Amino acid sequence: MRLCKLLFAGVLSVLSLASQAQTVKGLYQVREPVSNQTPQERDQATQRALDTLVLRLTGDPKALQSPGLAALRKDPQQIISQYGYDAGPPESLQVEFDPASTDRALRQAGLALWGANRPSILGWWLNDSTEGSNLVGDGQSSAEPLRRAAQHRGLPLRLPLADLSEQLVATAPNLEGNDSTPLRSASERYGADGLLAVHAREEGGSWQAKWHLWLGDQHEQGSVQGADSAAVADAVLLAVSERLAPRFASKPGASGEQLLEVQGMNLERYAALGRLLEPFGARLQRVVGDRIVYRVNGSSEQLRAQLSLAKLQEVPVTAPAPLPPGAEGTPAAVTAAPKAQLSFRW
Protein backbone atom coordinates (compact mmCIF):
# COMPACT_ATOMS: atom_id res chain seq x y z
CA MET A 1 0.00 0.00 0.00
CA ARG A 2 1.55 3.26 -1.07
CA LEU A 3 -0.61 6.03 0.38
CA CYS A 4 2.21 8.53 -0.15
CA LYS A 5 1.91 8.04 -3.94
CA LEU A 6 -1.78 8.87 -3.77
CA LEU A 7 -1.07 12.00 -1.76
CA PHE A 8 1.76 13.06 -4.07
CA ALA A 9 -0.46 12.59 -7.11
CA GLY A 10 -3.09 14.72 -5.39
CA VAL A 11 -0.60 17.56 -4.98
CA LEU A 12 -0.12 17.59 -8.76
CA SER A 13 -3.85 17.56 -9.45
CA VAL A 14 -5.86 19.44 -6.80
CA LEU A 15 -9.43 19.94 -7.92
CA SER A 16 -12.12 22.09 -6.38
CA LEU A 17 -14.71 19.94 -4.64
CA ALA A 18 -18.42 20.11 -5.35
CA SER A 19 -19.14 19.48 -1.69
CA GLN A 20 -20.84 22.32 0.12
CA ALA A 21 -21.04 20.50 3.44
CA GLN A 22 -19.46 22.44 6.27
CA THR A 23 -17.58 21.55 9.39
CA VAL A 24 -19.54 23.18 12.20
CA LYS A 25 -17.25 25.35 14.30
CA GLY A 26 -17.77 25.52 18.04
CA LEU A 27 -19.85 22.34 18.06
CA TYR A 28 -18.74 21.57 21.63
CA GLN A 29 -19.12 25.15 22.88
CA VAL A 30 -22.53 26.01 24.35
CA ARG A 31 -23.93 29.32 25.57
CA GLU A 32 -26.91 29.39 27.92
CA PRO A 33 -28.56 32.62 29.18
CA VAL A 34 -28.24 33.39 32.90
CA SER A 35 -29.86 36.01 35.14
CA ASN A 36 -26.90 36.20 37.54
CA GLN A 37 -23.55 34.56 38.33
CA THR A 38 -24.49 32.69 41.52
CA PRO A 39 -23.37 29.06 41.89
CA GLN A 40 -26.98 27.85 41.73
CA GLU A 41 -27.65 29.70 38.49
CA ARG A 42 -24.37 28.44 37.07
CA ASP A 43 -25.23 24.82 37.93
CA GLN A 44 -28.65 25.12 36.31
CA ALA A 45 -27.15 26.70 33.18
CA THR A 46 -24.54 23.92 33.03
CA GLN A 47 -27.29 21.31 33.04
CA ARG A 48 -29.07 23.15 30.22
CA ALA A 49 -25.80 23.35 28.31
CA LEU A 50 -25.35 19.59 28.62
CA ASP A 51 -28.88 19.01 27.33
CA THR A 52 -28.23 21.36 24.41
CA LEU A 53 -25.01 19.53 23.55
CA VAL A 54 -26.65 16.11 23.67
CA LEU A 55 -29.36 17.31 21.29
CA ARG A 56 -26.72 18.81 18.98
CA LEU A 57 -24.75 15.58 18.79
CA THR A 58 -27.63 13.11 18.61
CA GLY A 59 -30.63 15.05 17.28
CA ASP A 60 -32.71 12.76 19.49
CA PRO A 61 -34.81 14.30 22.29
CA LYS A 62 -35.18 10.83 23.86
CA ALA A 63 -31.41 10.72 24.36
CA LEU A 64 -31.76 13.17 27.26
CA GLN A 65 -33.54 10.45 29.26
CA SER A 66 -31.03 7.73 28.43
CA PRO A 67 -30.12 5.70 31.56
CA GLY A 68 -26.55 5.64 30.29
CA LEU A 69 -26.31 9.41 30.82
CA ALA A 70 -27.47 9.37 34.45
CA ALA A 71 -23.93 9.63 35.88
CA LEU A 72 -22.98 12.33 33.39
CA ARG A 73 -26.04 14.43 34.18
CA LYS A 74 -25.22 14.12 37.87
CA ASP A 75 -21.66 15.35 37.28
CA PRO A 76 -21.23 17.18 33.91
CA GLN A 77 -17.85 18.50 35.09
CA GLN A 78 -16.20 15.25 33.98
CA ILE A 79 -16.50 16.29 30.31
CA ILE A 80 -16.15 20.08 30.74
CA SER A 81 -12.79 21.66 29.92
CA GLN A 82 -13.65 25.22 30.94
CA TYR A 83 -16.45 27.75 31.31
CA GLY A 84 -16.85 31.50 31.63
CA TYR A 85 -19.38 34.30 31.34
CA ASP A 86 -20.26 36.31 28.24
CA ALA A 87 -21.67 39.78 28.89
CA GLY A 88 -23.93 39.48 25.86
CA PRO A 89 -26.61 40.64 25.47
CA PRO A 90 -27.99 38.41 26.71
CA GLU A 91 -25.60 37.54 29.54
CA SER A 92 -24.78 33.88 29.25
CA LEU A 93 -22.65 31.08 30.63
CA GLN A 94 -20.26 29.74 28.00
CA VAL A 95 -19.36 26.09 28.54
CA GLU A 96 -16.54 24.35 26.66
CA PHE A 97 -16.99 20.57 26.53
CA ASP A 98 -14.06 18.29 25.74
CA PRO A 99 -14.85 16.62 22.38
CA ALA A 100 -13.06 13.31 23.02
CA SER A 101 -14.48 12.83 26.53
CA THR A 102 -17.96 13.86 25.38
CA ASP A 103 -18.05 11.51 22.38
CA ARG A 104 -16.73 8.65 24.47
CA ALA A 105 -19.36 9.18 27.17
CA LEU A 106 -22.23 9.39 24.68
CA ARG A 107 -21.09 6.33 22.75
CA GLN A 108 -20.69 4.36 25.98
CA ALA A 109 -24.30 5.30 26.67
CA GLY A 110 -25.21 3.62 23.39
CA LEU A 111 -26.18 6.82 21.56
CA ALA A 112 -25.78 7.52 17.85
CA LEU A 113 -23.67 10.61 17.14
CA TRP A 114 -23.84 13.13 14.30
CA GLY A 115 -20.37 14.42 13.35
CA ALA A 116 -19.28 18.00 12.81
CA ASN A 117 -19.45 17.73 9.00
CA ARG A 118 -23.03 18.70 8.24
CA PRO A 119 -25.09 19.84 5.24
CA SER A 120 -25.11 23.57 4.59
CA ILE A 121 -28.61 25.04 4.58
CA LEU A 122 -29.77 28.16 2.79
CA GLY A 123 -32.52 29.83 4.82
CA TRP A 124 -35.28 31.78 3.09
CA TRP A 125 -36.85 33.40 6.14
CA LEU A 126 -39.79 35.81 5.98
CA ASN A 127 -40.85 37.60 9.17
CA ASP A 128 -44.32 39.19 9.34
CA SER A 129 -44.69 41.39 12.42
CA THR A 130 -46.65 44.43 13.52
CA GLU A 131 -43.82 46.50 12.01
CA GLY A 132 -44.24 44.96 8.56
CA SER A 133 -42.89 42.14 6.40
CA ASN A 134 -39.16 41.44 6.11
CA LEU A 135 -37.15 38.85 4.18
CA VAL A 136 -34.11 38.28 6.39
CA GLY A 137 -30.89 39.00 4.53
CA ASP A 138 -27.29 38.18 5.38
CA GLY A 139 -26.32 41.76 6.27
CA GLN A 140 -29.41 42.68 8.27
CA SER A 141 -29.66 43.00 12.05
CA SER A 142 -32.63 40.61 11.93
CA ALA A 143 -30.18 37.90 10.83
CA GLU A 144 -28.44 37.79 14.21
CA PRO A 145 -31.16 35.79 16.06
CA LEU A 146 -31.10 33.24 13.23
CA ARG A 147 -27.33 32.88 13.44
CA ARG A 148 -27.47 32.46 17.21
CA ALA A 149 -30.18 29.81 16.84
CA ALA A 150 -28.19 27.98 14.16
CA GLN A 151 -25.09 27.94 16.36
CA HIS A 152 -27.16 26.82 19.34
CA ARG A 153 -28.52 23.88 17.37
CA GLY A 154 -25.31 23.01 15.53
CA LEU A 155 -26.44 23.77 11.97
CA PRO A 156 -24.47 25.57 9.22
CA LEU A 157 -27.07 28.13 8.14
CA ARG A 158 -26.54 30.53 5.26
CA LEU A 159 -28.76 33.48 4.41
CA PRO A 160 -29.42 35.13 1.04
CA LEU A 161 -28.70 38.74 0.23
CA ALA A 162 -32.44 39.46 0.20
CA ASP A 163 -32.14 41.87 -2.71
CA LEU A 164 -35.18 43.05 -4.66
CA SER A 165 -35.19 40.12 -7.07
CA GLU A 166 -35.10 37.65 -4.17
CA GLN A 167 -37.86 39.49 -2.31
CA LEU A 168 -40.09 38.97 -5.36
CA VAL A 169 -39.44 35.23 -5.21
CA ALA A 170 -39.49 34.59 -1.44
CA THR A 171 -43.15 35.42 -0.93
CA ALA A 172 -45.38 33.89 1.72
CA PRO A 173 -47.17 31.57 -0.77
CA ASN A 174 -43.85 30.29 -2.13
CA LEU A 175 -42.36 29.78 1.33
CA GLU A 176 -45.43 27.92 2.61
CA GLY A 177 -45.89 25.79 -0.50
CA ASN A 178 -44.72 22.21 -0.98
CA ASP A 179 -42.98 23.00 -4.27
CA SER A 180 -39.39 24.25 -3.99
CA THR A 181 -39.13 25.13 -7.71
CA PRO A 182 -39.65 28.90 -7.26
CA LEU A 183 -36.75 29.05 -4.78
CA ARG A 184 -34.27 26.75 -6.50
CA SER A 185 -33.16 29.05 -9.30
CA ALA A 186 -32.65 31.92 -6.83
CA SER A 187 -30.67 29.57 -4.57
CA GLU A 188 -28.18 28.29 -7.13
CA ARG A 189 -25.63 31.06 -6.63
CA TYR A 190 -25.30 30.21 -2.92
CA GLY A 191 -24.32 26.57 -3.51
CA ALA A 192 -25.93 25.15 -0.36
CA ASP A 193 -26.84 21.50 0.18
CA GLY A 194 -30.38 22.15 1.37
CA LEU A 195 -33.12 24.77 1.27
CA LEU A 196 -35.06 25.92 4.32
CA ALA A 197 -38.18 28.01 3.73
CA VAL A 198 -39.73 29.68 6.79
CA HIS A 199 -42.70 32.00 7.13
CA ALA A 200 -42.83 33.38 10.69
CA ARG A 201 -45.72 35.54 11.89
CA GLU A 202 -46.39 37.56 15.00
CA GLU A 203 -49.93 37.11 16.29
CA GLY A 204 -51.39 38.16 19.61
CA GLY A 205 -48.04 38.89 21.21
CA SER A 206 -46.44 35.53 20.29
CA TRP A 207 -44.88 34.03 17.19
CA GLN A 208 -45.58 31.00 15.06
CA ALA A 209 -43.84 29.68 11.97
CA LYS A 210 -44.33 27.16 9.19
CA TRP A 211 -41.20 25.64 7.70
CA HIS A 212 -40.18 23.41 4.80
CA LEU A 213 -36.81 21.73 4.27
CA TRP A 214 -35.53 20.20 1.04
CA LEU A 215 -32.32 18.16 1.07
CA GLY A 216 -31.63 15.98 -1.94
CA ASP A 217 -34.87 14.27 -2.90
CA GLN A 218 -36.32 14.44 0.61
CA HIS A 219 -38.79 16.99 1.91
CA GLU A 220 -39.60 17.75 5.55
CA GLN A 221 -42.06 20.24 6.99
CA GLY A 222 -43.54 21.38 10.28
CA SER A 223 -44.78 24.26 12.38
CA VAL A 224 -43.60 25.74 15.69
CA GLN A 225 -44.52 28.44 18.19
CA GLY A 226 -42.44 30.77 20.36
CA ALA A 227 -42.74 33.69 22.74
CA ASP A 228 -40.71 35.94 20.40
CA SER A 229 -38.85 35.83 17.09
CA ALA A 230 -35.67 34.48 18.70
CA ALA A 231 -37.57 31.65 20.40
CA VAL A 232 -39.35 30.66 17.21
CA ALA A 233 -36.03 30.70 15.31
CA ASP A 234 -34.53 28.32 17.87
CA ALA A 235 -37.61 26.08 17.67
CA VAL A 236 -37.43 25.87 13.87
CA LEU A 237 -33.75 24.96 13.83
CA LEU A 238 -34.17 22.44 16.62
CA ALA A 239 -36.93 20.75 14.60
CA VAL A 240 -34.73 20.76 11.48
CA SER A 241 -31.85 19.23 13.44
CA GLU A 242 -34.08 16.46 14.76
CA ARG A 243 -35.27 15.64 11.22
CA LEU A 244 -31.78 15.60 9.71
CA ALA A 245 -29.85 13.75 12.41
CA PRO A 246 -31.30 10.25 11.78
CA ARG A 247 -29.93 10.38 8.23
CA PHE A 248 -26.37 11.03 9.35
CA ALA A 249 -25.93 9.93 12.98
CA SER A 250 -23.92 6.74 13.42
CA LYS A 251 -24.29 4.27 16.28
CA PRO A 252 -21.27 1.97 16.74
CA GLY A 253 -22.11 -1.67 16.23
CA ALA A 254 -25.75 -1.02 15.38
CA SER A 255 -25.38 -1.65 11.64
CA GLY A 256 -22.24 -3.77 11.56
CA GLU A 257 -19.09 -3.21 9.55
CA GLN A 258 -18.79 -2.94 5.80
CA LEU A 259 -16.18 -2.05 3.21
CA LEU A 260 -16.56 1.20 1.30
CA GLU A 261 -14.65 1.91 -1.92
CA VAL A 262 -14.24 5.42 -3.36
CA GLN A 263 -12.79 6.03 -6.82
CA GLY A 264 -11.11 9.10 -8.27
CA MET A 265 -9.08 10.05 -5.21
CA ASN A 266 -6.50 12.82 -4.89
CA LEU A 267 -5.04 14.76 -1.98
CA GLU A 268 -7.86 17.24 -1.50
CA ARG A 269 -10.49 14.54 -1.84
CA TYR A 270 -8.63 12.32 0.61
CA ALA A 271 -8.85 15.06 3.27
CA ALA A 272 -12.53 15.78 2.51
CA LEU A 273 -13.43 12.07 2.58
CA GLY A 274 -11.74 11.67 5.93
CA ARG A 275 -13.93 14.41 7.40
CA LEU A 276 -17.08 12.92 5.89
CA LEU A 277 -16.37 9.44 7.23
CA GLU A 278 -15.30 10.58 10.69
CA PRO A 279 -18.66 9.65 12.34
CA PHE A 280 -18.38 6.10 10.96
CA GLY A 281 -15.04 5.22 12.55
CA ALA A 282 -13.44 4.77 9.13
CA ARG A 283 -10.26 2.67 9.02
CA LEU A 284 -8.12 2.66 5.89
CA GLN A 285 -7.80 -0.83 4.37
CA ARG A 286 -6.03 -0.38 1.05
CA VAL A 287 -5.18 2.03 -1.76
CA VAL A 288 -5.07 0.87 -5.37
CA GLY A 289 -4.24 3.59 -7.87
CA ASP A 290 -6.90 6.29 -7.42
CA ARG A 291 -9.17 3.91 -5.47
CA ILE A 292 -9.32 3.79 -1.71
CA VAL A 293 -11.11 1.30 0.55
CA TYR A 294 -12.25 1.96 4.12
CA ARG A 295 -13.81 -0.30 6.72
CA VAL A 296 -16.70 1.66 8.25
CA ASN A 297 -19.46 1.27 10.84
CA GLY A 298 -22.86 2.39 9.60
CA SER A 299 -25.83 1.49 7.47
CA SER A 300 -25.79 1.81 3.69
CA GLU A 301 -28.50 4.47 3.91
CA GLN A 302 -26.46 6.61 6.32
CA LEU A 303 -23.35 6.31 4.18
CA ARG A 304 -25.26 7.26 1.05
CA ALA A 305 -26.69 10.32 2.80
CA GLN A 306 -23.28 11.38 4.11
CA LEU A 307 -21.45 10.92 0.81
CA SER A 308 -24.17 12.78 -1.06
CA LEU A 309 -22.96 15.91 0.76
CA ALA A 310 -19.81 15.71 -1.37
CA LYS A 311 -21.85 14.94 -4.50
CA LEU A 312 -20.31 11.48 -4.82
CA GLN A 313 -22.08 9.10 -7.20
CA GLU A 314 -22.74 5.47 -6.36
CA VAL A 315 -21.45 2.96 -8.90
CA PRO A 316 -21.79 -0.81 -9.21
CA VAL A 317 -19.32 -2.67 -7.04
CA THR A 318 -16.41 -4.10 -9.03
CA ALA A 319 -13.50 -6.32 -8.14
CA PRO A 320 -10.39 -4.49 -6.88
CA ALA A 321 -8.03 -3.33 -9.62
CA PRO A 322 -4.51 -4.81 -9.78
CA LEU A 323 -1.82 -3.00 -7.83
CA PRO A 324 0.33 -0.61 -9.89
CA PRO A 325 4.00 -1.54 -10.46
CA GLY A 326 6.12 -1.03 -7.37
CA ALA A 327 3.20 -1.20 -4.92
CA GLU A 328 3.21 -3.60 -2.00
CA GLY A 329 1.51 -6.95 -2.47
CA THR A 330 0.75 -8.82 -5.66
CA PRO A 331 -2.19 -8.81 -8.08
CA ALA A 332 -3.20 -12.19 -6.74
CA ALA A 333 -3.32 -10.81 -3.21
CA VAL A 334 -5.47 -7.92 -4.35
CA THR A 335 -7.88 -10.23 -6.16
CA ALA A 336 -8.25 -12.22 -2.97
CA ALA A 337 -8.94 -9.12 -0.86
CA PRO A 338 -12.48 -8.75 0.49
CA LYS A 339 -14.85 -7.07 -1.96
CA ALA A 340 -16.36 -3.70 -1.02
CA GLN A 341 -20.09 -3.68 -0.34
CA LEU A 342 -20.51 -0.06 -1.47
CA SER A 343 -18.65 1.83 -4.18
CA PHE A 344 -18.74 5.56 -5.05
CA ARG A 345 -16.82 7.88 -7.35
CA TRP A 346 -16.11 11.62 -7.45
Helices and strands as residue ranges (DSSP letters): H 3-12, E 22-23, E 29-33, H 39-58, G 61-65, G 67-69, H 70-74, G 76-79, E 80-86, E 92-97, H 99-108, E 117-118, E 121-129, E 132-135, G 141-143, H 144-153, E 157-158, H 164-169, H 172-176, H 181-187, G 188-190, E 194-203, E 206-215, E 218-226, H 229-248, E 257-263, H 267-276, G 278-280, E 283-288, E 291-297, H 300-308, E 313-314, H 331-336, E 342-345
